[in-house]
């Protein structure tokens, strides 16, 4: 694949920022690791061999009768009785962490929240759920939520800014007044009020946050289109009879995307922080969901269990630090002053 000299310079500038370059690699490894959370932390085995037949409980449910039990319900592989039936005529391959994010450890020797141990590497929360498993699943849902919100809000913001900047006049004036009023609303308080009216789900909460985040890129794109709509190459495209949509998205938008791309990691970081804040206050994801904000609240409510607060602090600190470093490297990559 041929890469233009301009993009080669941008890639070189990105790699020159060692802090951002290695942060991208580390973030990518952690994200890919979390995508397969079910294979690292689960209360179901990865593989079961029973009577020379292989079963895959991590991807398919099996009844207890499949392994010689008496109940027709889903097998509880952590149950000593079921595990004994399987091991009599086969074996079980468990994931490294034998707990899912909602699994309750009934075998604790001390009251919950329990400190780190050989079974629970980061201890348990006040409901006897494994903290490390909840961190892995919470990391994944935070990244996927922020990624979806960033892409959706960026698409709406870019289109809105492009229309304002390209057409100007009443379109720009009306759009700016709407954005001024909308951006003046206290976003966190509005989200709390709206989230308190219903029990929010992942998509419902995403829609609410999208209402108050779509305009973050509008100003940048609008300024680029206002500057570029009267340039010579745009006038030449008009003279050739190209439609407004082709001029906007084929000729002006690529130039406007330079400033937009350098801003995306910071929007991404803000989305994670906002979701964590809502979960911490109890207005975020449904109760029981693996949430970093809920883990922060657990640390606040259980001051005598420092492993809860420290787990949340280091997870959020590392995640947000990596994203900020990546954003700085992308900003350097698109900076025309960097040679």
Buried (B, 14 or more C-beta within 10 A) or exposed (E): EEEEEEEEBBEEBBBEBEBBBBBBEBBEEBBEBBEEBBEBBBBBBBEBBBEEEEBEBBEEEBEBEBBBBEEEEEBBBBEEEBBEBBBEEBEBEBBEBBBBBBBBBEEBEEEBBBEBBEBBBBBBBBEBBBBBBBBBBBBBBBBBBBBBBBEBBBEBBBBBBBBBBBBBEEEBEEBBEEBEEEEEEEBEEEBBEBBEEEEBEBEBBBBBBBBBBBBBBBBBBBBBBBEBBEEEEBEEBEEEEBEEEEBBBEBBBEBBBBBBBBBBBBBBBBBBBBBBBBBBBEBBBEEEBBBBBBBBBBBEEBEEBEBBBBBBBEBBEBBBBBBBBBBBBBBBBBEEEBE
